[in-house]
Amino acid sequence: GYEGQGPDHSSARPERFLQMCAQDNMTVAMPTLPSNYFHLLRWQVHNPHHKPLIVFTPKSMLRLKAAASSIEEFTTGGFRPVIGDTSVKPENVRKVVFCAGKLFYDLDA
């Protein structure tokens, strides 16, 4: 991005913030689902240990139908730090790949 050129021209890189994390001094999150983003914000408000929350949300997921949440997902449950892929049977899994945010939908396509 163009550093110092305003919010429309900056590029946030997760690795930059992860390098700055030391001794649990901040939370870096990349929620994949709207309901998980909602529960993350609720968790931040109710967390007794106040620390900065850095959230990465790509614009490409705003209108992505696969990244939608039902109303029930907002009203039940809580923040899920890891979300498994339910489209694959556990006995068919040979490799586990951890990914975050929109990368899951890119790999799933």
C-alpha positions in Angstrom: 0.0 0.0 0.0 0.9 3.6 0.0 2.0 4.4 3.6 0.7 7.7 4.9 -1.8 8.2 2.1 -4.9 7.7 4.1 -7.1 4.7 5.0 -8.0 3.8 1.5 -4.3 3.3 0.6 -2.9 1.3 3.4 -2.3 -2.4 3.5 -2.7 -4.3 6.7 -0.5 -7.4 7.0 -1.3 -9.8 9.8 2.3 -10.7 10.2 3.1 -7.1 11.1 0.7 -7.2 14.1 1.6 -10.8 15.1 5.3 -9.7 15.3 4.2 -7.0 17.7 2.3 -9.4 20.0 4.3 -10.1 23.1 3.2 -11.6 26.4 -0.5 -11.5 25.4 -0.6 -7.7 25.0 -3.1 -7.6 22.1 -5.6 -9.8 20.3 -5.3 -10.3 16.5 -8.3 -11.9 14.9 -9.5 -12.8 11.3 -13.1 -13.8 11.6 -14.6 -15.7 8.7 -18.3 -15.5 9.5 -20.4 -12.5 10.4 -21.7 -14.3 13.5 -18.2 -15.0 14.7 -17.2 -11.3 14.2 -20.3 -10.3 16.2 -19.3 -12.7 19.1 -15.7 -11.5 18.9 -16.9 -7.9 19.5 -19.1 -9.1 22.4 -16.2 -11.0 23.9 -14.0 -7.8 23.6 -16.6 -5.7 25.4 -17.1 -8.2 28.2 -13.4 -9.2 28.6 -12.2 -8.0 32.0 -8.6 -7.8 30.6 -8.7 -4.7 28.4 -6.2 -4.9 25.6 -6.3 -3.8 21.9 -8.2 -5.9 19.4 -7.0 -6.0 15.8 -9.5 -7.4 13.4 -8.8 -8.2 9.7 -11.9 -8.4 7.5 -11.4 -8.5 3.7 -13.8 -6.5 1.6 -14.3 -9.4 -0.8 -16.2 -11.3 1.8 -18.9 -8.6 2.3 -21.1 -10.0 -0.4 -19.9 -13.6 -0.5 -22.9 -15.8 0.0 -20.8 -18.7 1.4 -19.7 -16.4 4.2 -23.2 -15.7 5.5 -24.6 -16.5 9.0 -28.1 -17.5 10.0 -29.9 -15.5 12.7 -29.6 -18.5 15.0 -25.8 -18.2 14.9 -26.0 -14.7 16.2 -28.3 -15.5 19.1 -26.7 -18.7 20.3 -23.1 -19.8 21.1 -20.1 -17.5 21.3 -16.8 -16.7 19.7 -15.2 -19.7 18.0 -11.4 -19.3 17.7 -11.2 -22.3 15.3 -14.0 -23.3 12.9 -13.7 -26.8 11.4 -14.8 -27.8 7.9 -18.1 -29.7 8.3 -18.3 -30.7 4.6 -15.6 -33.4 5.0 -16.1 -36.6 6.9 -13.5 -37.0 9.7 -12.5 -40.5 8.5 -11.6 -39.1 5.0 -9.2 -36.5 6.4 -5.5 -37.2 5.5 -4.0 -33.7 6.0 -5.0 -30.8 8.1 -4.5 -27.2 6.7 -5.0 -24.2 9.0 -6.1 -21.1 7.1 -7.7 -17.8 8.1 -10.4 -15.5 6.6 -11.1 -15.6 2.9 -8.4 -18.1 2.2 -10.8 -20.9 3.3 -13.3 -19.9 0.6 -10.5 -19.6 -2.0 -9.4 -23.1 -1.2 -13.0 -24.4 -1.1 -13.9 -23.0 -4.5 
